[in-house]
Amino acid sequence: MLLSIVIPAYNEGPTIHRILDKLNDVTLIAGLRKEVIIVNDCSKDNTEEAVQGYQVAHPELTISYYKHEVNTGKGAALHTGIAHATGDFVIIQDADLEYDPQEYNLLLKPVLDGMADVVYGSRFIGGKPHRILFFWHSIGNRWLTLLSNMLTNLNLTDMETCYKLMRREVIQSLDLKEKRFGFEPEITAKVSRVKGVRIYEVGISYYGRTYEEGKKIGWKDGFRAIWCILKYNLFSK
């Protein structure tokens, strides 16, 4: 079996080799193989050169590389990556170092045990390490999750998490539209309506970045998330 790892990348040239090293070091349970799909969303730095250099230096890691000629946003990069995934399962991985690929197996286990079709990695449950940053971000994330839960009738603790693992047939069946940070509430709303879908959640660690270290999401994205929660749960069913 195969796990497709979709990585949207924008101006991650100086650090993308570090997340790829982490991916390369992961041994997946049940003998799963890895397929890495990187989508460069028209970066202005050396992201392309860094990825292509890594492909040459590490032929043992299967990496497919795609590039947008115009910057269209994280969501759009994810659309491209998801469309090209060929694995049995698909997981989303940010190009930064906020999430630990060694925890893929935590998300895979409920699916491989035949219990789940979708698994979210929650930063707010479990005993894993969490960097202490940004009080209002954490309050905002919890509030957005609460609003999303009220309309999807799910009881998630972390709707905004990057780590979402799904069976490929589930994620590729979703008609996703959001091109930027509205991706998270949209995909949650749409997956909640998949007939018979089984959604699980597991605790993960979180090594957050500051804005100086490259964090990109801001307060405007929070307002967009509110609109997307309302749009995809009330107005666009």
C-alpha positions in Angstrom: 0.0 0.0 0.0 1.0 3.6 -0.6 0.7 6.9 1.4 0.6 10.1 -0.7 2.0 13.0 1.2 0.9 16.3 -0.3 3.1 19.4 0.4 2.1 22.9 -0.7 5.2 25.1 -0.7 5.6 28.9 -1.0 9.0 30.4 -0.3 10.3 27.4 1.7 13.6 27.1 -0.1 15.9 27.5 2.9 14.1 24.9 5.0 12.2 22.4 2.8 15.1 20.0 2.8 14.6 19.6 6.6 11.0 18.4 6.3 12.0 16.1 3.4 14.8 14.7 5.6 12.1 14.0 8.2 9.9 12.3 5.7 12.7 10.2 4.4 13.5 9.0 7.9 9.9 7.8 8.6 9.2 4.1 8.6 5.5 3.6 8.1 3.5 0.8 9.7 2.2 -2.2 7.7 5.0 -1.8 5.2 3.4 1.3 3.5 5.5 3.1 0.9 5.7 6.9 0.6 4.8 9.1 -2.4 5.7 12.7 -1.8 3.9 15.3 -4.0 5.3 18.9 -3.8 3.4 21.8 -5.3 5.4 25.0 -5.6 2.9 27.9 -5.6 5.0 30.3 -7.6 7.6 30.9 -4.9 9.9 33.9 -5.3 12.9 32.2 -3.7 14.9 29.1 -4.5 12.2 26.6 -3.6 12.3 24.9 -7.0 16.1 24.5 -7.0 16.0 23.1 -3.4 13.4 20.5 -4.3 15.0 19.5 -7.6 18.4 19.2 -5.8 16.8 17.0 -3.2 15.3 14.8 -5.8 18.8 14.2 -7.4 20.5 13.7 -4.0 17.8 11.3 -2.6 16.5 9.0 -5.4 15.3 6.6 -2.7 12.4 9.0 -1.9 9.7 9.1 -4.5 9.1 12.9 -5.1 6.8 14.3 -7.7 7.2 18.0 -8.3 4.6 20.5 -9.7 4.7 24.2 -10.1 2.1 27.0 -10.4 3.1 29.8 -12.7 0.9 32.2 -10.7 0.6 32.3 -7.0 -3.0 31.1 -6.2 -2.8 30.1 -2.6 -2.3 27.1 -0.3 -5.7 25.6 -1.1 -5.0 25.8 -4.8 -1.7 24.0 -4.3 -3.4 21.3 -2.3 -6.0 20.9 -5.1 -3.2 20.2 -7.5 -1.4 17.8 -5.2 -4.6 15.9 -4.3 -5.5 15.5 -7.9 -2.1 13.9 -8.6 -2.1 11.5 -5.6 -2.1 7.8 -6.5 -1.8 6.3 -3.0 -4.3 4.3 -1.0 -4.3 7.1 1.6 -3.5 10.9 1.4 -2.1 13.1 4.1 -1.5 16.9 4.0 1.9 18.1 5.2 3.0 21.7 5.5 6.5 22.5 4.2 7.4 24.1 7.5 8.5 22.2 10.6 5.4 22.7 12.7 4.2 19.1 12.4 6.2 15.9 12.9 6.0 13.2 10.1 7.0 10.6 12.7 3.4 10.8 13.8 1.9 9.6 10.5 1.6 6.2 12.1 -0.7 7.6 14.8 -3.1 8.8 12.0 -2.7 5.6 9.9 -3.5 3.2 12.7 -7.3 3.8 12.9 -7.6 3.5 9.1 -5.4 0.4 8.8 -7.4 -1.2 11.7 -10.6 -0.8 9.6 -12.2 1.7 11.9 -11.8 5.0 10.1 -11.9 6.6 6.6 -10.7 10.0 7.8 -8.4 10.9 10.7 -7.6 14.4 12.0 -4.5 15.1 14.0 -5.5 17.3 16.9 -3.1 19.8 18.6 -5.4 20.1 21.6 -5.7 16.5 22.9 -3.2 14.0 24.1 0.2 14.4 25.9 2.4 15.4 23.0 4.8 18.4 23.1 3.3 21.8 22.1 5.3 25.0 21.6 3.7 27.9 23.6 2.8 30.7 21.3 0.0 33.1 20.4 -2.8 33.0 22.9 -5.3 34.6 20.5 -4.5 32.2 17.8 -5.4 29.2 20.0 -8.6 30.9 21.1 -9.4 31.6 17.5 -8.8 28.1 16.4 -11.0 26.7 19.2 -13.8 29.1 18.3 -13.6 28.3 14.6 -13.7 24.6 15.5 -16.8 25.2 17.7 -18.6 27.1 15.0 -17.7 24.4 12.5 -18.9 21.6 14.8 -22.2 23.4 15.4 -23.0 23.3 11.7 -21.4 19.9 10.8 -22.6 18.1 13.9 -19.1 16.7 14.5 -17.2 16.9 17.8 -13.7 17.7 16.5 -11.3 19.5 18.8 -9.1 20.9 16.0 -10.8 21.6 12.7 -7.9 23.9 11.5 -5.2 21.2 11.9 -2.9 20.6 9.0 -2.8 16.9 9.5 -5.8 15.4 7.8 -5.4 11.8 6.5 -8.1 10.3 4.3 -8.6 7.4 2.0 -7.8 8.6 -1.5 -11.3 7.8 -2.8 -12.8 10.0 -0.1 -10.6 13.1 -0.6 -10.6 12.9 -4.4 -14.5 12.7 -4.4 -14.7 16.2 -2.8 -15.4 19.1 -5.1 -13.0 21.5 -3.4 -13.1 25.2 -4.3 -11.2 27.3 -1.7 -7.8 28.4 -3.0 -6.4 29.9 0.2 -6.8 29.3 3.9 -10.5 28.6 3.6 -9.4 25.0 2.6 -9.7 23.7 6.2 -13.4 24.6 7.0 -14.4 23.7 3.4 -12.9 20.2 3.4 -14.3 19.6 6.9 -17.8 20.7 5.9 -17.7 18.5 2.7 -16.2 15.4 4.3 -18.9 15.5 7.1 -21.5 15.0 4.4 -19.9 12.0 2.8 -22.4 9.2 3.3 -21.3 6.6 5.9 -17.9 8.3 6.4 -16.1 7.4 9.7 -14.1 10.3 11.1 -11.5 9.8 13.9 -9.2 12.2 15.8 -5.8 11.5 17.4 -3.5 13.7 19.5 -0.4 15.1 17.8 2.5 17.4 18.8 2.9 20.9 17.5 6.1 22.9 16.9 4.6 26.3 16.0 6.6 29.0 14.1 6.6 32.7 14.8 6.0 35.2 12.0 9.8 35.9 12.0 10.3 32.2 11.4 7.9 32.2 8.5 4.4 31.7 9.8 2.0 33.1 7.1 -1.6 32.9 8.5 -3.0 36.0 10.0 -6.2 37.5 11.4 -7.7 38.2 8.0 -7.6 34.4 7.3 -9.7 33.9 10.5 -12.5 36.1 9.1 -12.3 34.2 5.8 -12.6 30.9 7.8 -15.8 32.1 9.4 -17.3 33.0 6.0 -16.2 29.6 4.7 -17.8 27.7 7.6 -21.1 29.5 7.0 -20.8 29.2 3.2 -20.1 25.5 2.9 -22.4 24.4 5.7 -25.4 26.7 5.1 -25.3 28.2 1.6 -23.5 25.7 -0.6 -24.7 22.2 0.4 
